[in-house]
């Protein structure tokens, strides 16, 4: 009979299985390289599903100043076998966009770093 793992055991299993996420090649015009939101979420999602761990992001607050959006995000990591077994991670993300993409960029950034750290 398999023992049901608690949240920390599940997080540990994800960490043990998931290798370092390599940064994407440097894009022209940028002075740095980074691991994209899509790369991080795709890598982490697959292993979290395997180990029965769900990640639920929710925006706590946001501010808009011109084309700069600041997002405060809470990501809840939940043990699917015992939803009362969870941890919350708070993170901040900024999105700069002259049109309507600032909030989405801020959420993506905050969620990516909650998963990475």
N, C-alpha and C positions, 0 to 999 in steps of 0.2 A: 504494500500500500504506500502510495506516494504521500509525503508530508507536504502540507500546504505551506508555502513560503510566505514570510512576512514582507512588508514593503522594502525594508533595507536589504533583505536577501535578494529580492528581485532586482533592485537597483545594482547591487553588487554583480549579479549575473549579467546584467546588461553591460556594465563597465568591463567585466572580464571578457566578454565576447566581442565588444565593439572596439576596433582598433582606432588609433588616432585618425581623425578626419583630415586628410591632406587639403591644403589650400589650393584653390583654383589657380591656373596660370595668370600672371599679372596682365591686366587689361591695358590697352594703349591709353595713355593719358593719365593713368593712375600711378602713384609712387609706391604702391603697396599691393600685396595680394591678400586674398581672404578666402575663407570657406563660405560658399554661398548658403543662403537660407534653404534653398531646395536640396542641396547636397546634404546638409546637416539633418534636416527633417526626414529625408528619405532614408538615410542611414540609421538614424535613431528609431524611427517608427517601426521598421521591420523587426528590430531586436526587442523593442518594448512589447510589441504584439506577441512575439514568441514567448516572452516571460510574464505575460499577464499584467502588464503595467500600462495604464493610460495617462495621457498628459492633457490636461484641460486648461487652456489659457483663458483668462478673462481680464478685460481692461478695468483697472481700478480708477484711473483718471487720465485725462489728456488735456494738453493746452496747445493752442495754435497761436503762433506769432509770425505773421506774414506767411512765408512758404515753409516754415519750420514747425513740425509737430513733435511734441514730447509726450511719450506714452509711458504710463506706469502700469505694468502688467503683473498679474499673479498667475503662476502656472501651478496647478494642483497635480501632483503625481499620486495616482490612486492604485491600490492593490485591487484587481478585479474580483478576487475571491472574498475580500472583506473591505467594502467601501469605507468603513470607518477607519481603516489603516491608510493614512495619506500624509503627505508633506506638502507644504506650499513654498514656492520659490518666488521671490519678488525680483523684478528686473526693470530696467529702464531702456527705452529705445527712442531714437530720434529718426524722423523721416523728413527729408528736405525735398520738396517737389513744388514747382510753380503752378501745378494744376491740382488735381484732387487725389493724388496718390500718397501724400504725406502720412495720413493715419495708417494706411496699410503697410507702408515701409517701416514705420515706427513699431508696429505690432510684430512684423516679421523679424526685425532686429532684436527686439526684446525677447521674443520666444526662442530665437536661435541661441542667444547667449544664456538663457535659462537652461536650455538643454546641454549646452557645451560645458557650463560651469557647475 
